[in-house]
Amino acid sequence: MNSGARILVVDDEPQIRRSLQVNLENKGYAVFTAATGEEALETIARRTPDVVIVDLLLPSMDGITLTRHIREQSSVPIIVLSAIGDEPKKVNALEAGADDYVTKPFGMEELAARIKSALRRTMMLSGSEPVFTSGGLSINFERREVRLNNEPVKLTPTEYDLLKYMIQHSGKVLTHRTLLTAIWGEAYADQAQYLRVFIGQLRKKLERNTARPQYILTDSGVGYRFATISQEENP
């Protein structure tokens, strides 16, 4: 999946740019770097990366502003790098159009996993398969049918719409506001408790253990993400 994928790293610290470039190139990616938001936008226009990694703290144009500018011209997956305790900034970045975040300090394996997830999501969205499968869960979008371990699962229309939206953005962190606005509309944008109720209902119907969910994961203080799992991970 990663062979030849182009990664743009945007960070104003030379040692971080160099470290990420070396490590990601060792994993088979083609990596180029930028030190500022302005340089990043020029590079995106010239090289069309498959994933962009953006530090939130950049000179002259911060990472959130850069994310907004990128989203105006491209749907490329964006992963932001943020410091511990930056929950409000993470939420702002995600609502500006970022797909995911990695908290500093981070390990290369964690970042590599997020990159793979972003690339997988891009491939899924570009396809036209009417049936989605993840572990024992399968959904036929044409028929609006949901099955878990080959058994039918009865969802309300709202539960189905919420699940479908999360699957369409599989692996992406979705903020409370993003989900509420997408499914219920702007009038519900601040009703986080309302969303928690529906997430709880979905987990009861889909998860083997609601205390340790496999599919619908919580990003504390930020939102939720749908995780895809292989058949082998669902014994």
MIMARKOL-723258 format. One record per residue (C-alpha): residue number from 1; residue in three letters; x, y, z. Coordinates in nm, 2 decimals. Layout:
residues N
<rec resi="NUM" resn="ALA" px="X" py="Y" pz="Z"/>
...
END
This chain:
residues 235
<rec resi="1" resn="MET" px="0.00" py="0.00" pz="0.00"/>
<rec resi="2" resn="ASN" px="0.28" py="0.24" pz="0.08"/>
<rec resi="3" resn="SER" px="0.50" py="0.17" pz="-0.22"/>
<rec resi="4" resn="GLY" px="0.58" py="0.50" pz="-0.39"/>
<rec resi="5" resn="ALA" px="0.32" py="0.70" pz="-0.18"/>
<rec resi="6" resn="ARG" px="0.43" py="1.06" pz="-0.16"/>
<rec resi="7" resn="ILE" px="0.45" py="1.22" pz="0.19"/>
<rec resi="8" resn="LEU" px="0.49" py="1.59" pz="0.25"/>
<rec resi="9" resn="VAL" px="0.63" py="1.68" pz="0.60"/>
<rec resi="10" resn="VAL" px="0.57" py="2.04" pz="0.71"/>
<rec resi="11" resn="ASP" px="0.76" py="2.14" pz="1.02"/>
<rec resi="12" resn="ASP" px="0.98" py="2.44" pz="1.10"/>
<rec resi="13" resn="GLU" px="1.24" py="2.23" pz="1.30"/>
<rec resi="14" resn="PRO" px="1.51" py="2.09" pz="1.07"/>
<rec resi="15" resn="GLN" px="1.59" py="1.80" pz="1.29"/>
<rec resi="16" resn="ILE" px="1.23" py="1.68" pz="1.29"/>
<rec resi="17" resn="ARG" px="1.20" py="1.72" pz="0.92"/>
<rec resi="18" resn="ARG" px="1.52" py="1.52" pz="0.87"/>
<rec resi="19" resn="SER" px="1.42" py="1.25" pz="1.12"/>
<rec resi="20" resn="LEU" px="1.07" py="1.20" pz="0.96"/>
<rec resi="21" resn="GLN" px="1.22" py="1.20" pz="0.61"/>
<rec resi="22" resn="VAL" px="1.48" py="0.93" pz="0.69"/>
<rec resi="23" resn="ASN" px="1.24" py="0.71" pz="0.88"/>
<rec resi="24" resn="LEU" px="0.95" py="0.73" pz="0.63"/>
<rec resi="25" resn="GLU" px="1.19" py="0.68" pz="0.33"/>
<rec resi="26" resn="ASN" px="1.31" py="0.36" pz="0.51"/>
<rec resi="27" resn="LYS" px="0.95" py="0.25" pz="0.51"/>
<rec resi="28" resn="GLY" px="0.92" py="0.29" pz="0.13"/>
<rec resi="29" resn="TYR" px="0.77" py="0.64" pz="0.10"/>
<rec resi="30" resn="ALA" px="0.88" py="0.92" pz="-0.12"/>
<rec resi="31" resn="VAL" px="0.92" py="1.21" pz="0.12"/>
<rec resi="32" resn="PHE" px="0.96" py="1.58" pz="0.06"/>
<rec resi="33" resn="THR" px="0.96" py="1.86" pz="0.32"/>
<rec resi="34" resn="ALA" px="0.86" py="2.22" pz="0.38"/>
<rec resi="35" resn="ALA" px="0.95" py="2.46" pz="0.67"/>
<rec resi="36" resn="THR" px="0.66" py="2.70" pz="0.63"/>
<rec resi="37" resn="GLY" px="0.29" py="2.70" pz="0.53"/>
<rec resi="38" resn="GLU" px="0.37" py="2.90" pz="0.22"/>
<rec resi="39" resn="GLU" px="0.64" py="2.66" pz="0.11"/>
<rec resi="40" resn="ALA" px="0.40" py="2.37" pz="0.18"/>
<rec resi="41" resn="LEU" px="0.13" py="2.52" pz="-0.04"/>
<rec resi="42" resn="GLU" px="0.38" py="2.57" pz="-0.33"/>
<rec resi="43" resn="THR" px="0.50" py="2.21" pz="-0.29"/>
<rec resi="44" resn="ILE" px="0.15" py="2.07" pz="-0.29"/>
<rec resi="45" resn="ALA" px="0.07" py="2.25" pz="-0.61"/>
<rec resi="46" resn="ARG" px="0.38" py="2.11" pz="-0.78"/>
<rec resi="47" resn="ARG" px="0.41" py="1.76" pz="-0.64"/>
<rec resi="48" resn="THR" px="0.06" py="1.64" pz="-0.54"/>
<rec resi="49" resn="PRO" px="0.14" py="1.45" pz="-0.23"/>
<rec resi="50" resn="ASP" px="-0.07" py="1.15" pz="-0.11"/>
<rec resi="51" resn="VAL" px="-0.05" py="1.25" pz="0.26"/>
<rec resi="52" resn="VAL" px="0.05" py="1.58" pz="0.43"/>
<rec resi="53" resn="ILE" px="0.19" py="1.58" pz="0.78"/>
<rec resi="54" resn="VAL" px="0.15" py="1.93" pz="0.94"/>
<rec resi="55" resn="ASP" px="0.29" py="2.06" pz="1.27"/>
<rec resi="56" resn="LEU" px="0.04" py="2.29" pz="1.44"/>
<rec resi="57" resn="LEU" px="0.31" py="2.54" pz="1.55"/>
<rec resi="58" resn="LEU" px="0.45" py="2.70" pz="1.23"/>
<rec resi="59" resn="PRO" px="0.59" py="3.05" pz="1.17"/>
<rec resi="60" resn="SER" px="0.38" py="3.31" pz="0.99"/>
<rec resi="61" resn="MET" px="0.10" py="3.06" pz="0.90"/>
<rec resi="62" resn="ASP" px="0.00" py="2.82" pz="1.18"/>
<rec resi="63" resn="GLY" px="-0.10" py="2.46" pz="1.11"/>
<rec resi="64" resn="ILE" px="-0.47" py="2.52" pz="1.14"/>
<rec resi="65" resn="THR" px="-0.46" py="2.80" pz="0.88"/>
<rec resi="66" resn="LEU" px="-0.25" py="2.59" pz="0.65"/>
<rec resi="67" resn="THR" px="-0.50" py="2.31" pz="0.69"/>
<rec resi="68" resn="ARG" px="-0.78" py="2.54" pz="0.58"/>
<rec resi="69" resn="HIS" px="-0.59" py="2.65" pz="0.28"/>
<rec resi="70" resn="ILE" px="-0.50" py="2.30" pz="0.17"/>
<rec resi="71" resn="ARG" px="-0.87" py="2.20" pz="0.20"/>
<rec resi="72" resn="GLU" px="-0.97" py="2.48" pz="-0.03"/>
<rec resi="73" resn="GLN" px="-0.77" py="2.31" pz="-0.31"/>
<rec resi="74" resn="SER" px="-0.73" py="1.95" pz="-0.22"/>
<rec resi="75" resn="SER" px="-0.88" py="1.64" pz="-0.05"/>
<rec resi="76" resn="VAL" px="-0.54" py="1.50" pz="0.04"/>
<rec resi="77" resn="PRO" px="-0.53" py="1.34" pz="0.38"/>
<rec resi="78" resn="ILE" px="-0.38" py="1.57" pz="0.65"/>
<rec resi="79" resn="ILE" px="-0.23" py="1.44" pz="0.97"/>
<rec resi="80" resn="VAL" px="-0.15" py="1.71" pz="1.23"/>
<rec resi="81" resn="LEU" px="0.13" py="1.69" pz="1.49"/>
<rec resi="82" resn="SER" px="0.02" py="1.84" pz="1.82"/>
<rec resi="83" resn="ALA" px="0.15" py="1.87" pz="2.18"/>
<rec resi="84" resn="ILE" px="0.00" py="1.69" pz="2.47"/>
<rec resi="85" resn="GLY" px="-0.29" py="1.88" pz="2.62"/>
<rec resi="86" resn="ASP" px="-0.38" py="2.06" pz="2.29"/>
<rec resi="87" resn="GLU" px="-0.73" py="1.92" pz="2.28"/>
<rec resi="88" resn="PRO" px="-0.89" py="2.25" pz="2.17"/>
<rec resi="89" resn="LYS" px="-0.63" py="2.29" pz="1.89"/>
<rec resi="90" resn="LYS" px="-0.68" py="1.93" pz="1.78"/>
<rec resi="91" resn="VAL" px="-1.05" py="1.99" pz="1.75"/>
<rec resi="92" resn="ASN" px="-1.00" py="2.31" pz="1.56"/>
<rec resi="93" resn="ALA" px="-0.76" py="2.14" pz="1.32"/>
<rec resi="94" resn="LEU" px="-0.99" py="1.85" pz="1.26"/>
<rec resi="95" resn="GLU" px="-1.28" py="2.09" pz="1.20"/>
<rec resi="96" resn="ALA" px="-1.06" py="2.29" pz="0.96"/>
<rec resi="97" resn="GLY" px="-1.02" py="1.97" pz="0.75"/>
<rec resi="98" resn="ALA" px="-0.75" py="1.76" pz="0.91"/>
<rec resi="99" resn="ASP" px="-0.81" py="1.38" pz="0.90"/>
<rec resi="100" resn="ASP" px="-0.61" py="1.27" pz="1.20"/>
<rec resi="101" resn="TYR" px="-0.36" py="1.38" pz="1.46"/>
<rec resi="102" resn="VAL" px="-0.05" py="1.24" pz="1.64"/>
<rec resi="103" resn="THR" px="0.04" py="1.37" pz="1.98"/>
<rec resi="104" resn="LYS" px="0.40" py="1.47" pz="2.05"/>
<rec resi="105" resn="PRO" px="0.61" py="1.29" pz="2.15"/>
<rec resi="106" resn="PHE" px="0.52" py="1.01" pz="1.92"/>
<rec resi="107" resn="GLY" px="0.67" py="0.69" pz="1.79"/>
<rec resi="108" resn="MET" px="0.74" py="0.63" pz="1.42"/>
<rec resi="109" resn="GLU" px="0.53" py="0.31" pz="1.43"/>
<rec resi="110" resn="GLU" px="0.23" py="0.51" pz="1.55"/>
<rec resi="111" resn="LEU" px="0.28" py="0.77" pz="1.28"/>
<rec resi="112" resn="ALA" px="0.33" py="0.50" pz="1.01"/>
<rec resi="113" resn="ALA" px="0.00" py="0.33" pz="1.12"/>
<rec resi="114" resn="ARG" px="-0.19" py="0.66" pz="1.09"/>
<rec resi="115" resn="ILE" px="-0.04" py="0.71" pz="0.74"/>
<rec resi="116" resn="LYS" px="-0.14" py="0.36" pz="0.63"/>
<rec resi="117" resn="SER" px="-0.49" py="0.43" pz="0.76"/>
<rec resi="118" resn="ALA" px="-0.51" py="0.75" pz="0.57"/>
<rec resi="119" resn="LEU" px="-0.40" py="0.58" pz="0.25"/>
<rec resi="120" resn="ARG" px="-0.65" py="0.30" pz="0.30"/>
<rec resi="121" resn="ARG" px="-0.93" py="0.54" pz="0.35"/>
<rec resi="122" resn="THR" px="-0.84" py="0.72" pz="0.02"/>
<rec resi="123" resn="MET" px="-0.84" py="0.39" pz="-0.16"/>
<rec resi="124" resn="MET" px="-1.18" py="0.30" pz="-0.01"/>
<rec resi="125" resn="LEU" px="-1.34" py="0.63" pz="-0.10"/>
<rec resi="126" resn="SER" px="-1.21" py="0.60" pz="-0.46"/>
<rec resi="127" resn="GLY" px="-1.37" py="0.26" pz="-0.50"/>
<rec resi="128" resn="SER" px="-1.73" py="0.18" pz="-0.58"/>
<rec resi="129" resn="GLU" px="-1.78" py="-0.14" pz="-0.39"/>
<rec resi="130" resn="PRO" px="-2.14" py="-0.15" pz="-0.25"/>
<rec resi="131" resn="VAL" px="-2.04" py="-0.38" pz="0.04"/>
<rec resi="132" resn="PHE" px="-1.81" py="-0.28" pz="0.32"/>
<rec resi="133" resn="THR" px="-1.66" py="-0.55" pz="0.55"/>
<rec resi="134" resn="SER" px="-1.45" py="-0.51" pz="0.87"/>
<rec resi="135" resn="GLY" px="-1.39" py="-0.82" pz="1.08"/>
<rec resi="136" resn="GLY" px="-1.73" py="-0.98" pz="1.13"/>
<rec resi="137" resn="LEU" px="-1.92" py="-0.67" pz="1.03"/>
<rec resi="138" resn="SER" px="-2.06" py="-0.62" pz="0.68"/>
<rec resi="139" resn="ILE" px="-2.28" py="-0.35" pz="0.54"/>
<rec resi="140" resn="ASN" px="-2.45" py="-0.35" pz="0.20"/>
<rec resi="141" resn="PHE" px="-2.50" py="0.02" pz="0.12"/>
<rec resi="142" resn="GLU" px="-2.73" py="-0.04" pz="-0.17"/>
<rec resi="143" resn="ARG" px="-2.97" py="-0.25" pz="0.05"/>
<rec resi="144" resn="ARG" px="-2.90" py="-0.07" pz="0.37"/>
<rec resi="145" resn="GLU" px="-2.84" py="-0.41" pz="0.53"/>
<rec resi="146" resn="VAL" px="-2.61" py="-0.45" pz="0.83"/>
<rec resi="147" resn="ARG" px="-2.48" py="-0.80" pz="0.94"/>
<rec resi="148" resn="LEU" px="-2.26" py="-0.90" pz="1.23"/>
<rec resi="149" resn="ASN" px="-2.10" py="-1.25" pz="1.21"/>
<rec resi="150" resn="ASN" px="-2.36" py="-1.32" pz="0.94"/>
<rec resi="151" resn="GLU" px="-2.65" py="-1.23" pz="1.16"/>
<rec resi="152" resn="PRO" px="-2.87" py="-0.93" pz="1.07"/>
<rec resi="153" resn="VAL" px="-2.85" py="-0.62" pz="1.28"/>
<rec resi="154" resn="LYS" px="-3.15" py="-0.40" pz="1.31"/>
<rec resi="155" resn="LEU" px="-3.06" py="-0.03" pz="1.32"/>
<rec resi="156" resn="THR" px="-3.28" py="0.27" pz="1.33"/>
<rec resi="157" resn="PRO" px="-3.25" py="0.51" pz="1.03"/>
<rec resi="158" resn="THR" px="-3.05" py="0.75" pz="1.23"/>
<rec resi="159" resn="GLU" px="-2.82" py="0.48" pz="1.37"/>
<rec resi="160" resn="TYR" px="-2.76" py="0.35" pz="1.02"/>
<rec resi="161" resn="ASP" px="-2.68" py="0.70" pz="0.88"/>
<rec resi="162" resn="LEU" px="-2.44" py="0.76" pz="1.17"/>
<rec resi="163" resn="LEU" px="-2.27" py="0.43" pz="1.11"/>
<rec resi="164" resn="LYS" px="-2.25" py="0.48" pz="0.74"/>
<rec resi="165" resn="TYR" px="-2.10" py="0.83" pz="0.78"/>
<rec resi="166" resn="MET" px="-1.83" py="0.70" pz="1.02"/>
<rec resi="167" resn="ILE" px="-1.75" py="0.41" pz="0.78"/>
<rec resi="168" resn="GLN" px="-1.72" py="0.64" pz="0.49"/>
<rec resi="169" resn="HIS" px="-1.46" py="0.83" pz="0.69"/>
<rec resi="170" resn="SER" px="-1.31" py="0.51" pz="0.84"/>
<rec resi="171" resn="GLY" px="-0.99" py="0.57" pz="1.04"/>
<rec resi="172" resn="LYS" px="-1.05" py="0.95" pz="1.05"/>
<rec resi="173" resn="VAL" px="-1.11" py="1.13" pz="1.38"/>
<rec resi="174" resn="LEU" px="-1.45" py="1.29" pz="1.36"/>
<rec resi="175" resn="THR" px="-1.53" py="1.56" pz="1.61"/>
<rec resi="176" resn="HIS" px="-1.85" py="1.57" pz="1.80"/>
<rec resi="177" resn="ARG" px="-1.96" py="1.88" pz="1.60"/>
<rec resi="178" resn="THR" px="-1.87" py="1.72" pz="1.27"/>
<rec resi="179" resn="LEU" px="-2.08" py="1.42" pz="1.34"/>
<rec resi="180" resn="LEU" px="-2.37" py="1.61" pz="1.49"/>
<rec resi="181" resn="THR" px="-2.38" py="1.86" pz="1.20"/>
<rec resi="182" resn="ALA" px="-2.35" py="1.58" pz="0.93"/>
<rec resi="183" resn="ILE" px="-2.63" py="1.36" pz="1.07"/>
<rec resi="184" resn="TRP" px="-2.87" py="1.60" pz="1.26"/>
<rec resi="185" resn="GLY" px="-2.78" py="1.94" pz="1.12"/>
<rec resi="186" resn="GLU" px="-2.64" py="2.27" pz="1.25"/>
<rec resi="187" resn="ALA" px="-2.91" py="2.30" pz="1.52"/>
<rec resi="188" resn="TYR" px="-2.76" py="2.00" pz="1.70"/>
<rec resi="189" resn="ALA" px="-2.39" py="2.11" pz="1.66"/>
<rec resi="190" resn="ASP" px="-2.34" py="2.15" pz="2.04"/>
<rec resi="191" resn="GLN" px="-2.54" py="1.85" pz="2.16"/>
<rec resi="192" resn="ALA" px="-2.25" py="1.62" pz="2.25"/>
<rec resi="193" resn="GLN" px="-2.47" py="1.43" pz="2.50"/>
<rec resi="194" resn="TYR" px="-2.72" py="1.35" pz="2.22"/>
<rec resi="195" resn="LEU" px="-2.43" py="1.20" pz="2.01"/>
<rec resi="196" resn="ARG" px="-2.31" py="0.99" pz="2.30"/>
<rec resi="197" resn="VAL" px="-2.65" py="0.83" pz="2.34"/>
<rec resi="198" resn="PHE" px="-2.65" py="0.72" pz="1.97"/>
<rec resi="199" resn="ILE" px="-2.29" py="0.60" pz="1.99"/>
<rec resi="200" resn="GLY" px="-2.38" py="0.40" pz="2.30"/>
<rec resi="201" resn="GLN" px="-2.67" py="0.24" pz="2.11"/>
<rec resi="202" resn="LEU" px="-2.45" py="0.15" pz="1.81"/>
<rec resi="203" resn="ARG" px="-2.19" py="-0.01" pz="2.04"/>
<rec resi="204" resn="LYS" px="-2.45" py="-0.22" pz="2.21"/>
<rec resi="205" resn="LYS" px="-2.56" py="-0.36" pz="1.88"/>
<rec resi="206" resn="LEU" px="-2.21" py="-0.40" pz="1.72"/>
<rec resi="207" resn="GLU" px="-1.95" py="-0.45" pz="1.98"/>
<rec resi="208" resn="ARG" px="-1.87" py="-0.77" pz="2.16"/>
<rec resi="209" resn="ASN" px="-1.75" py="-0.57" pz="2.47"/>
<rec resi="210" resn="THR" px="-1.88" py="-0.22" pz="2.49"/>
<rec resi="211" resn="ALA" px="-1.62" py="-0.13" pz="2.75"/>
<rec resi="212" resn="ARG" px="-1.35" py="-0.23" pz="2.50"/>
<rec resi="213" resn="PRO" px="-1.49" py="-0.15" pz="2.15"/>
<rec resi="214" resn="GLN" px="-1.33" py="-0.27" pz="1.84"/>
<rec resi="215" resn="TYR" px="-1.51" py="-0.06" pz="1.58"/>
<rec resi="216" resn="ILE" px="-1.63" py="0.27" pz="1.73"/>
<rec resi="217" resn="LEU" px="-1.33" py="0.42" pz="1.92"/>
<rec resi="218" resn="THR" px="-1.33" py="0.72" pz="2.14"/>
<rec resi="219" resn="ASP" px="-1.06" py="0.99" pz="2.10"/>
<rec resi="220" resn="SER" px="-1.10" py="1.15" pz="2.45"/>
<rec resi="221" resn="GLY" px="-1.19" py="1.52" pz="2.44"/>
<rec resi="222" resn="VAL" px="-1.20" py="1.52" pz="2.06"/>
<rec resi="223" resn="GLY" px="-1.45" py="1.28" pz="1.91"/>
<rec resi="224" resn="TYR" px="-1.48" py="0.93" pz="1.76"/>
<rec resi="225" resn="ARG" px="-1.33" py="0.72" pz="1.48"/>
<rec resi="226" resn="PHE" px="-1.43" py="0.40" pz="1.31"/>
<rec resi="227" resn="ALA" px="-1.16" py="0.14" pz="1.31"/>
<rec resi="228" resn="THR" px="-1.13" py="-0.13" pz="1.04"/>
<rec resi="229" resn="ILE" px="-1.01" py="-0.47" pz="1.15"/>
<rec resi="230" resn="SER" px="-0.91" py="-0.78" pz="0.96"/>
<rec resi="231" resn="GLN" px="-1.09" py="-1.11" pz="0.96"/>
<rec resi="232" resn="GLU" px="-0.80" py="-1.25" pz="1.16"/>
<rec resi="233" resn="GLU" px="-0.85" py="-0.99" pz="1.43"/>
<rec resi="234" resn="ASN" px="-1.21" py="-1.11" pz="1.48"/>
<rec resi="235" resn="PRO" px="-1.19" py="-1.47" pz="1.59"/>
END
